[in-house]
Amino acid sequence: MPASTRERGLEAAVELLGAEGVRALSHARVDERAGLPAGSTSNWFRTRRALLGGVVDWIAERERADFDPAAMPAVTGADELIEGLCAMVELQAGPFAVRTRARYALFLELAADPELGEPLRQQRHEFETWTESIVTAVGFADPGPATRALMALADGLLLHRLTVDPQLDMRPVIERAVHALERS
């Protein structure tokens, strides 16, 4: 089924954000990138703020669909947790890299706009809750701080992968962190 005009516009907006940053986002550039007639994007999103809001919602929806906890295999041990974290960062830095860059750009841009950035923060909170349930199932003694440490580590590795070293082998770092937190 072909994507709707709105969907094509949002996909193009994410591509623009991920490739060129927030300053590149405009209705005209989105129309051009999506191959839409001029004015199409502004029919869906009248203002730039509305367009940013649409992109924020679109990214959150896609991430919920791509990382649906119900569709993920059960994680019951440290080795499975390591495997899952490595796979997650690989996906975010590989096939979903443009979306990841767009999400980071939006987090920074919308830090001063709590209302507009709320769907991204809510998505992050849901992901943190899910991750904490996994860390708890694995048997970490203090799952809350361990979860936040693992997520911060994954964010740092992901950012490093996207900006400095696309070939970074993350597994040794993730293994070391999981085993250290497991013993804490």
C-alpha positions in Angstrom: 0.0 0.0 0.0 1.5 3.3 -1.0 2.3 5.8 1.7 -0.1 8.7 2.1 1.0 12.2 1.3 1.2 13.0 5.0 3.3 9.9 5.6 5.7 10.7 2.8 6.1 14.2 4.1 6.9 13.0 7.6 9.4 10.4 6.3 11.1 13.2 4.3 11.1 15.5 7.3 12.9 12.8 9.3 15.4 12.3 6.5 16.1 16.1 6.4 16.5 16.3 10.2 18.7 13.2 10.3 20.9 14.3 7.3 21.0 18.1 7.7 19.8 19.0 11.1 16.9 21.1 12.5 17.7 24.2 10.5 17.1 22.3 7.2 13.5 21.6 8.1 11.0 23.7 6.2 7.7 22.9 4.5 9.2 23.6 1.1 12.2 21.4 1.7 10.0 18.5 2.9 7.7 18.8 -0.1 10.8 18.8 -2.4 12.4 15.8 -0.7 9.2 13.8 -0.6 8.4 14.6 -4.3 5.1 16.3 -3.2 3.4 19.3 -4.8 4.4 22.6 -3.2 2.2 23.3 -0.2 1.4 19.7 0.6 3.2 19.6 3.9 1.7 22.8 5.0 -1.7 21.4 4.4 -1.0 18.8 7.1 1.2 21.0 9.3 0.3 24.7 9.1 3.3 25.9 11.1 6.9 24.9 11.6 6.0 24.0 15.2 3.2 21.8 14.0 5.6 20.1 11.6 8.1 19.5 14.4 5.3 18.1 16.5 4.2 15.8 13.7 7.8 14.5 13.3 8.2 14.0 17.1 4.9 11.9 17.1 6.0 10.0 13.9 9.4 9.0 15.4 7.8 7.9 18.7 5.2 5.8 16.8 7.8 4.2 14.6 10.1 3.4 17.6 7.1 1.8 19.5 6.4 -0.3 16.4 10.0 -1.3 15.8 10.8 -2.1 19.4 7.5 -3.6 20.7 8.3 -5.4 23.9 5.7 -8.0 23.1 7.5 -8.9 19.9 10.9 -9.2 21.5 12.4 -12.5 22.8 12.5 -13.0 26.6 15.7 -11.9 28.2 16.6 -13.9 31.3 20.4 -13.8 31.5 23.3 -11.4 31.3 24.4 -12.9 27.9 21.0 -12.3 26.4 21.0 -8.8 27.8 24.4 -8.1 26.2 23.2 -9.5 22.9 20.0 -7.4 23.0 21.8 -4.2 23.9 24.4 -4.8 21.1 21.6 -5.5 18.6 19.6 -2.4 19.7 22.6 -0.1 19.2 23.5 -1.8 15.9 20.0 -1.1 14.6 19.9 2.5 15.8 23.4 3.2 14.3 22.7 1.2 11.1 19.3 0.8 9.5 17.7 3.5 11.8 20.6 5.9 11.8 18.8 8.7 10.1 15.9 8.5 12.5 18.3 8.3 15.4 20.1 11.5 14.3 16.7 13.2 13.8 15.7 12.1 17.3 18.9 13.5 18.9 18.5 16.7 16.9 14.9 17.1 18.2 15.9 16.3 21.8 18.4 19.1 21.6 16.1 21.5 19.8 13.1 20.9 21.9 14.8 20.9 25.3 13.3 24.3 26.0 9.8 23.3 24.7 8.5 20.7 27.2 5.2 20.4 25.5 6.5 19.7 22.0 9.2 17.3 23.2 6.9 15.4 25.5 6.2 12.4 23.1 9.9 11.8 22.8 10.4 12.0 26.5 7.4 9.7 27.1 8.8 7.2 24.5 12.2 7.3 26.3 10.4 6.7 29.7 8.5 3.7 28.3 11.8 2.3 26.9 13.5 2.8 30.3 10.6 1.1 32.0 10.8 -1.9 29.6 14.6 -2.0 30.0 14.3 -2.0 33.8 11.9 -4.9 33.7 14.5 -6.8 31.6 17.3 -5.9 34.0 15.1 -7.0 36.9 14.4 -10.3 35.2 18.1 -10.9 34.7 18.5 -10.5 38.4 20.4 -7.3 38.9 20.4 -6.3 42.6 19.6 -2.6 42.0 17.8 -2.5 38.6 16.9 1.2 38.5 20.4 2.7 38.6 21.7 -0.2 36.5 19.1 0.5 33.9 20.0 4.2 33.7 23.7 3.4 33.6 23.1 0.9 30.7 20.9 3.3 28.8 23.4 6.1 29.2 26.2 3.8 28.1 24.2 2.7 25.0 23.4 6.4 24.2 27.1 7.3 24.5 28.2 4.4 22.3 25.5 5.2 19.8 26.5 8.8 19.6 30.1 7.8 19.2 29.2 5.4 16.5 27.2 8.0 14.6 29.7 10.8 14.9 33.2 9.6 15.5 33.8 5.9 14.8 31.2 4.1 12.6 33.2 0.8 13.0 33.4 0.9 16.8 33.1 -2.6 18.3 30.7 -2.0 21.1 30.4 -5.5 22.4 33.5 -5.5 24.7 32.2 -2.2 26.4 28.7 -3.5 26.8 29.9 -6.9 28.1 32.1 -5.2 30.7 29.3 -2.8 31.8 26.7 -5.6 32.1 29.0 -7.8 34.1 30.1 -5.0 36.4 26.5 -3.9 37.1 25.4 -7.5 37.5 27.8 -7.9 40.4 26.9 -4.5 42.0 
